[in-house]
């Protein structure tokens, strides 16, 4: 797993990339979209395990924190649902570049869905 920040300018998002263990060519990559608030904390271990399983099966996975949450930049008071939708689009593009994938699937829970 590689942890890093991505995005534009000073408004960086935190990401955790799990590369395909082997044979990732032709397999879709997956962006995992967390729920909000306390629910993010409660499902973190399950999302880590899911990322590990997908990675072992040959898919690249990106987990990320929305703007104003977790380890991403910004304050919660400046966050919005429309901003988080754009963050998800940015995460998809980042994963395409990291995994060399042309297709990306999204898996979300609660607000992340």
Residue, then its C-alpha position, 0 to 999 in steps of 0.5 A: x500500500x502506498x500512501x500519498x496526497x494528490x490533487x490540485x494546488x494546496x487542496x490535496x486529498x489523501x489517498x492510499x493505493x493498493x497496487x495489483x498483486x499480479x496480472x492486473x492487466x485487463x482487470x478493472x481498478x476500484x475506488x472505495x468511497x468512504x461514508x461520512x463522519x464516525x461511519x468512516x472510522x467504523x468501516x475503515x478496517x473493512x475497507x482495508x481488508x476489501x482493498x487487500x482482497x481486490x489487490x490480491x485478485x489483480x485489481x488496483x484499489x484507491x481509498x481516499x479522504x474527501x476534502x475537509x475530512x481525514x488526512x485531506x486538506x481543508x476544513x469541514x466548514x469549507x466542504x460540500x457534497x458537490x465538492x466531494x462528488x468532484x473529489x470522487x471524479x479526481x480519485x477515479x482519474x488518479x487511479x486510472x493513472x496509477x493502475x494503468x486502468x481504462x475502467x474504474x469501478x466505484x464501491x461506496x458505503x452510505x454517503x459514499x454510495 
